[in-house]
Amino acid sequence: MKNKLLYLHIGMHKTGSTSIQKSLYNSRDTLLLNGINYLNCNSSNHSTSFVSLFRKEPEKYHMNIQKGINTKEKVNIYNQTLRRKIIDEFEKNQSDIFIISGEDLTYFTYEEVRNLYNFLKNYFECIKVIAYVREPISFIDSETQQRILGGVTFKELENNPALPHYKFRFEKYFKYFGRNDVKLFLFDRNKLYKQNVVYDFLYNIGANRDVLENIKCKNTNSSFSKDTIYFIEKLNRLYPLYVDNKLNNLRGNLNRDLLREAERENECEKFTAPRTFNNSDLEYLNQDIDYVNQFLDIEEKVPNIKSIKNTIHETCRLNDEYLIKLINVLNLKVQERDEKVKQLKTRLREEQLKDNNS
């Protein structure tokens, strides 16, 4: 017997998807009591599971690479277990509403979306797709930052800028899931229910008052300053994040919490992406806006862009004061670690002496 209703949330990127995912995952008990089942599978972000299952070359997916699942053989073994786990979750579901959420699903090809649809329709009577749309300029700033955090350099972004590509993301979902079953909403905090994307998502799927009042709402903010992004971009050039489809051992593990501490110790300027758009880029952006506006409510249209002031970043110039603060934070953490190790060794020696004397 098929489940009644699936809501498939597909982002888009930089529209609060992580907040939705973590809030719903952390509130699964509340949701289940109210007839809503948020898929429990490996991660709150279901991109990691469904991209692995349906992407043509999942061994090249960055999340799989980070787990060491970077060959076809390893992926096949991993995906067999993963598919069975997801099907088990579908088959044991007792809730009227089921939710899957993954923003990386908007990167799927037409073939991959078709395969995803054919898989899901075996288990659900009705599938509704939901996505939020962010206006281009703020999206470009946020997505550029995200890509640099993911290992990309400014040079690579010149050839593949972080544009929203609305038509690329959504057209294939309209084709396979149906125009009436794909709903787009504008990501504008002033227009969101309670000015919060988590509440807005739940409101749009018809969650009751008990859910809205008891949800463990988790707001995430991954924004870093210009100095931090410049530092990471420089690191990306010197020590690429991935080498030969593996994590670069020379890179080390960059703890983002330490970067945030360095920012708190220093007054930092907000990051904005470099702008090198020509007339054809501007024409493409406006055509893309016209496309997505067909599917947004009248009061939620994305405004067209009349002009863009181009800017170029001097990517080699890092803020000396920021670097000094970052080094100080790192040194402090090393000292704290060394002190903990020293205390642990002392305690172990004392316990060993007690055992020898007893």
C-alpha positions in Angstrom: 0.0 0.0 0.0 1.4 3.4 -1.0 1.9 6.3 1.4 -0.5 9.2 0.9 1.6 12.4 0.4 5.2 13.2 -0.1 6.6 16.8 0.0 9.9 16.9 -1.8 11.8 20.1 -0.8 14.6 20.9 -3.3 16.0 24.2 -2.0 17.1 26.1 -4.0 20.5 26.7 -2.5 21.0 29.7 -0.2 17.3 29.9 0.8 17.5 28.6 4.3 17.4 24.9 3.4 19.8 23.9 6.2 17.6 25.6 8.7 14.6 23.7 7.4 16.5 20.4 7.5 18.0 20.7 10.9 14.8 22.1 12.5 12.6 19.3 11.1 15.2 16.6 11.9 15.6 17.8 15.5 11.8 17.9 15.8 11.0 14.5 14.4 9.1 13.4 17.6 6.8 16.4 17.5 6.2 16.0 13.8 5.4 12.3 14.1 2.9 13.0 16.8 1.2 15.3 14.3 1.2 13.0 11.3 4.4 14.3 9.6 7.4 12.0 9.0 10.7 13.7 8.1 12.9 11.0 6.6 15.4 9.6 9.1 18.4 8.6 6.9 22.1 9.3 7.7 21.8 13.1 7.7 19.2 15.9 8.0 20.2 17.0 4.5 18.8 14.2 2.2 21.0 15.4 -0.7 23.7 13.1 0.6 21.5 10.1 0.2 19.6 10.8 -3.0 22.5 12.3 -5.0 24.5 9.1 -4.2 21.6 7.0 -5.4 20.6 8.8 -8.5 23.5 10.8 -9.8 25.2 9.3 -12.9 28.7 9.3 -11.3 28.1 9.3 -7.5 31.7 8.5 -6.8 32.5 12.1 -7.9 30.0 13.7 -5.5 31.9 15.7 -2.9 30.0 14.3 0.1 30.9 10.8 -1.0 34.5 11.7 -1.6 34.7 13.1 2.0 33.5 9.7 3.2 36.0 7.8 1.2 33.3 6.4 -1.1 35.2 7.5 -4.2 35.2 4.5 -6.5 32.4 2.7 -8.4 32.8 -0.4 -6.4 32.6 1.4 -3.1 29.5 3.4 -4.2 27.7 0.3 -5.4 28.1 -1.4 -2.0 27.2 1.8 -0.2 24.1 2.5 -2.4 22.7 -1.0 -1.9 22.5 -0.6 1.8 21.3 3.0 1.4 18.5 2.1 -1.0 17.3 -0.7 1.3 17.3 1.7 4.3 15.2 4.4 2.5 12.7 1.8 1.2 12.4 0.4 4.8 11.6 4.0 6.0 8.9 4.4 3.3 7.4 1.0 4.0 7.1 1.4 7.8 5.7 4.9 7.6 2.4 5.5 9.4 2.2 9.3 8.8 -0.1 11.0 6.3 2.7 13.4 5.3 6.2 12.4 4.4 9.1 15.0 3.8 12.3 14.7 1.9 14.6 17.7 1.7 17.8 18.2 -0.4 18.9 21.3 -2.3 21.5 19.4 -4.4 18.6 17.7 -6.2 18.3 20.9 -8.3 21.7 20.0 -9.9 20.2 16.7 -11.3 20.0 16.2 -15.0 16.7 15.5 -16.8 17.5 11.8 -16.7 18.4 11.8 -13.0 15.1 13.7 -12.2 13.1 11.2 -14.2 14.8 8.3 -12.3 14.1 10.0 -9.0 10.4 10.4 -9.9 10.0 6.8 -11.1 11.5 5.6 -7.8 9.4 7.8 -5.6 6.0 7.2 -7.4 6.3 3.5 -6.4 5.8 4.5 -2.7 3.6 7.6 -2.7 0.1 8.3 -4.1 0.8 12.1 -4.4 4.1 14.0 -4.7 4.3 17.7 -4.2 7.6 19.6 -5.0 8.4 22.7 -3.0 11.3 25.2 -3.7 12.2 28.7 -2.6 13.7 31.2 -5.0 16.2 33.9 -4.1 16.7 37.1 -6.1 20.0 37.0 -8.2 22.3 39.5 -6.6 22.1 38.3 -3.0 22.2 34.8 -4.3 25.4 35.4 -6.2 27.1 36.8 -3.1 26.0 33.9 -0.9 26.6 31.1 -3.4 30.0 32.5 -4.3 31.0 32.4 -0.7 29.7 28.8 -0.3 31.6 27.6 -3.3 34.8 29.1 -2.0 34.2 27.3 1.3 33.8 24.2 -0.8 37.2 24.5 -2.4 36.7 26.7 -5.4 39.0 29.6 -6.4 38.1 33.0 -7.9 39.7 32.0 -11.2 37.4 29.0 -11.4 34.4 31.2 -10.7 35.3 33.4 -13.6 34.6 30.5 -15.9 31.6 29.2 -13.9 30.1 32.1 -12.0 27.6 31.4 -9.2 24.4 32.4 -11.1 21.0 31.2 -9.9 20.1 29.3 -13.2 16.4 29.1 -12.3 15.4 27.5 -15.6 18.1 24.8 -15.3 17.1 24.0 -11.7 13.3 23.8 -12.1 12.3 23.1 -15.7 13.0 19.4 -15.3 10.9 19.1 -12.2 7.9 20.8 -14.0 8.4 18.2 -16.8 8.4 15.0 -14.7 6.4 15.9 -11.6 3.9 18.2 -13.3 3.2 21.9 -13.4 0.5 21.7 -10.8 2.6 19.7 -8.3 5.6 22.0 -8.2 5.3 25.2 -6.2 7.8 28.0 -6.0 8.0 30.6 -3.3 10.1 33.8 -3.1 12.7 33.7 -0.4 12.1 37.1 1.1 12.1 37.3 4.9 9.7 40.1 4.9 7.1 37.9 3.1 7.8 34.6 4.9 5.4 33.4 7.6 6.7 34.8 10.9 9.7 36.1 8.8 11.2 32.6 9.1 11.7 30.0 6.4 11.2 27.1 8.7 7.7 28.3 9.8 6.9 29.3 6.3 7.7 25.8 4.9 5.6 24.1 7.6 2.7 26.6 7.0 2.8 25.9 3.3 2.5 22.1 3.8 -0.5 22.7 6.1 1.2 21.9 9.5 -1.2 22.5 12.4 -0.7 25.0 15.3 0.8 22.4 17.6 3.7 21.8 15.2 4.2 25.6 14.6 4.3 26.2 18.3 6.6 23.3 19.3 9.0 23.1 16.4 12.7 23.3 17.5 13.5 26.0 15.1 17.2 26.1 14.3 18.5 29.1 12.4 21.8 28.6 10.6 24.1 31.4 9.4 27.1 30.3 7.4 28.1 33.8 6.3 31.8 34.7 6.7 33.6 38.0 6.3 35.6 39.2 3.3 38.8 38.5 5.2 37.9 34.9 6.0 36.7 34.2 2.4 39.9 35.7 1.0 42.0 33.6 3.4 40.1 30.4 2.4 40.4 31.2 -1.3 44.1 31.7 -1.0 44.3 28.3 0.8 42.3 26.7 -2.0 44.9 27.9 -4.5 47.8 26.7 -2.5 46.3 23.5 -1.2 43.3 22.3 -3.3 40.6 20.6 -1.3 40.5 17.6 -3.6 43.3 15.9 -5.5 42.7 12.8 -7.7 39.1 12.4 -6.4 40.3 12.3 -2.8 40.6 14.8 0.0 44.0 16.5 -0.1 46.0 15.2 2.9 48.3 18.3 2.7 45.3 20.5 3.3 44.5 19.5 6.9 41.2 20.0 8.6 40.1 23.7 8.7 37.9 24.2 11.7 35.3 26.9 10.8 34.6 27.6 14.4 38.2 28.9 14.8 37.6 31.2 11.8 34.5 32.6 13.5 36.5 33.3 16.6 39.1 35.2 14.6 36.3 37.2 13.1 34.9 38.1 16.5 38.3 39.3 17.6 38.5 41.6 14.5 36.1 44.1 12.9 35.5 42.5 9.5 34.0 43.7 6.3 31.1 41.9 4.7 32.0 39.7 1.7 30.5 40.6 -1.7 31.2 38.6 -4.8 33.3 40.1 -7.6 31.1 41.3 -10.5 32.4 41.0 -14.0 29.2 40.9 -16.0 28.8 42.0 -19.6 25.6 42.8 -21.5 25.0 39.2 -22.5 25.3 38.1 -18.9 22.7 40.7 -17.9 20.4 39.6 -20.7 20.7 36.0 -19.6 19.9 36.9 -15.9 16.8 38.8 -16.9 15.6 36.0 -19.2 16.1 33.6 -16.3 14.1 36.0 -14.1 11.3 36.2 -16.6 11.2 32.4 -16.7 10.9 31.9 -12.9 8.4 34.7 -12.6 5.9 32.7 -14.6 5.6 30.3 -11.6 5.7 32.8 -8.7 2.6 34.4 -7.2 1.9 38.0 -8.5 3.1 39.6 -5.2 6.3 37.5 -5.2 7.8 38.4 -8.5 11.6 38.7 -8.8 12.5 42.2 -10.1 14.5 42.5 -13.3 18.0 43.9 -13.1 18.6 47.2 -15.0 22.4 47.4 -14.4 25.2 45.8 -12.3 28.2 47.7 -11.1 31.2 45.5 -11.8 33.9 45.1 -9.2 37.2 43.2 -9.2 38.8 41.7 -6.1 42.5 41.9 -5.3 42.6 38.3 -4.3 46.2 38.3 -3.2 45.8 41.0 -0.6 45.0 39.5 2.8 44.3 41.6 5.9 47.4 41.4 8.1 45.4 42.2 11.3 43.0 39.4 10.5 45.8 37.0 9.9 47.4 37.9 13.2 44.1 37.4 15.1 43.6 34.0 13.4 47.2 32.9 14.3 46.5 34.0 17.9 43.3 32.0 18.1 45.0 28.9 16.6 47.9 29.2 19.1 45.4 29.6 22.0 43.6 26.4 20.9 46.9 24.5 20.6 47.8 25.6 24.1 44.4 24.5 25.4 44.8 21.1 23.7 48.4 20.7 25.1 47.2 21.5 28.6 44.4 18.9 28.4 46.8 16.3 27.2 49.2 17.1 30.0 46.3 16.8 32.6 45.2 13.5 31.1 48.7 12.1 31.2 49.1 13.2 34.9 45.8 11.5 35.8 46.7 8.3 34.0 50.0 8.2 35.9 48.3 8.7 39.2 45.8 6.0 38.5 48.6 3.6 37.5 50.4 4.3 40.7 47.3 3.6 42.7 46.9 0.3 40.9 50.5 -0.7 41.5 50.2 0.1 45.3 47.0 -1.7 45.8 
